[in-house]
Amino acid sequence: MNLAERYLNLADRPGDSYDVRAQKRIYLPMITSGLFVSASLTVFEFWLVDSPAFIFPALLFCVFIVAWLVLIFSGNLPVSHYISFLGLLLAPPLNQWSLGGLAGGGAMMLWGIAAPFGAILFQSVKTALPQFLLYIMVCVGVLIMEFYFPPGWERPGAAASFGLLLANFSGFIFFIYVNLAHYARAREVAMQSLDQEHRLLKEEQDRSERLLLNILPPAIARRLKGNEKYIADAHREVTILFADIVDFTPLSVRLSAEDLVQILNQVFSHFDVLAEKYGLEKIKTIGDAYMVAGGLPELRKDHAEACALMALDMQSVMETFEYGEVRNLKLRIGINTGPVVAGVIGSRKFIYDLWGDAVNTASRMESHGAAGEIQISARTREGLGSRFHCEERGIIEIKGKGPMMTYILRGQLHPPG
């Protein structure tokens, strides 16, 4: 950090907001330039004018010193500004009077406009208005004093008055230009910083949205973002697919944790691609089990066909899958069609889940199935129509359901042309 930056940071306090720090960084150079100008006017008048008029710019210099010390050591910007405001309000007009009036004093009271000008920058337009009116009243009062109560000492000569006029106008223009330039630069830096914060915020929002879309279906994510508090939908007919890696538990005993996770990640990543390909909704993974559903959250008529096609492709993935010495993995897949309730549960680590007898039946189709086979219910078989080769397995006893007719999905009979 260079010296200028260190100086601008002198008035900062740990509890300051971004706006307060920005205002201090603008105000500190203004009061510093005020110190320089008031000191210069004191020397100039002491040298050119044979009167005690230099007392007033010297007094203004002392006021600025107090305001500067208050800002640096307490960080209190409002108090520092009010102190400098009082100095600017009174000292320049009185200095003009002491020099013999508007003409002889070189329009010294022009400096007083810096007081309401500062109020606009560091407080508000509403606050600056009464300060501006007060400044006008002081100016009028000083002009009246000039006419009725002129000072008792000798007025400066024409050359000195002209020098004062030239110094005041050039100094005031320089003061306004430098401080406005500093204000504009500070505003530009603040806007750049704000733009950067907006970009970072937008990137963070995009990341959060992508994460939300990875967890929830887009339609459900939009409803959550719309502040919908409870999401629970009844669907008259959807198709649910459960897939489980056969004999994965014994396999996990002899695998390292890293290998175990790598295998599941690769397998399930393939399944995720298939779910996206067929427009199905991945619901969740539980250990080495994978659950996907069709026909929700947005309705579609071919949900059973889509799940059947994905199941066949899942078998193809497993036939070619290899990871080191691990190969020939088989799936046990179960599919069922029926009504479900779908919704979001949890307030922090929430999840989009399904409930209902159709879900339990799909799970039973998988758990009561055979390795490398796709077992489907009669309801799903009916939904597939004539496009698929389904072999009747017969009636089997399903835990919690009793005897049920089941089928084995063998393949697709009539692929779309």
Secondary structure, DSSP 8 states (H G I E B T S, - for coil): --HHHHHHTTT--TT--HHHHHHHHHHHHHHHHHHHHHHHHHHHHHHH-SSGGGHHHHHHHHHHHHHHHHHHHH--HHHHHHHHHHHHHHHHHHHHHHTTSTTTTTSGGGGGGHHHHHHHHHT-HHHHHHHHHHHHHHHHHHHHHHHHS--SS----HHHHHHHHHHHHHHHHHHHHHHHHHHHHHHHHHHHHHHHHHHHHHHHHHHHHHHHHHHS-HHHHHHHHTT----EEEEEEEEEEEEEETTHHHHHHHS-HHHHHHHHHHHHHHHHHHHHHTT-EEEEEETTEEEEEES-SS--TTHHHHHHHHHHHHHHHHHH-EETTEE---EEEEEEEEEEEEEEE-SSS-EEEEESHHHHHHHHHHHTS-TT-EEEEHHHHHHHTTSEEEEEEEEEEETTTEEEEEEEEEEESS---
